[in-house]
């Protein structure tokens, strides 16, 4: 029986170059069952088949959107009953935030080597970590929530969409694409440029923490995550005691000074360790986002918040993941 079940999305951008190497690797290894999932509608049946084999680890090879779709199905589908295997994510796609949080970075085959070594060792339990997921819905308890681990909103979502639609089509390497998008954002915010060549100005949003507080205004950055690290080297929840099951939120007021204070605090190691004017950090197990057609991006997928149709975020019960390395 295979120790590892590997699900690959053959249409993922990162797999266009490496998938044939992954196939060759798995063909030569009897401990890995490799399944290529050709469409979201095939995920449920694929997981049913994998559950019958009871693998020790489930590995996802695809971008953040692929990870989101599979995590959502694992959570809602109950394919593994009450004992799903820990999930690992190969570095792939454009951003790899989930893979990075779990210690996988760089070469996908090297990460697969590390996962296989862990599976064969007696040290598997020491590599398992618990993460809550973000359940995104319209607030209707009967609707099927979409699950993920990293949400970007306000100006950050606009920057992500700008990079996706304006920069990625240029065919540049990812680091250069991200650097150009960041530069365009900074120029737009600092000098107030508004044109089709720059990201849109952030729309006003209202962020409500049930039983706690509320923020309203325009924000350069809005992040909600259950990942251990937010961005810019700051660990989520480091400004306060981290409560299990609570999502971590960082919002940065719109304007050049707030953005510069955030970057300066990040470079000096103060971000997340002391209060910074214009930078808001909160925790909550129930967050609501209202706005006038303000976009948010959850693990690569776009959702729109409106005043009459808010986005509601809730943290889920813990899910097991596999961390590579220490």
Secondary structure, 3 states (H helix, E strand, C coil): CCCEEEEECCCCCCHHHHHHHHHHHHHCCCCEEEEECCCHHHHHHHHHHHHCCCCCEEEEECCHHHHHHHHHHHHHHCCCCCCCCEEEECCCCCCCHHHHHCCCCCCHHHHHHHHHHHHHCCCHHHHEEEECCEEEECCCCCCCCEEECEEEEHHHHHHHHHHHHHHHHHCCCHHHHHHHHHHHHHHHHHHCCCCCCCCCCCCCEEEEECCCCEEEECEEEEEEECCCECCCCCECCCCCCCCCCCEEEEEEECCHHHHHHHHHHHHCCCECCECECCEEEEEECEEEEEECCEEEEECCEEEEEECCECEEEEECCCEEEECCCC
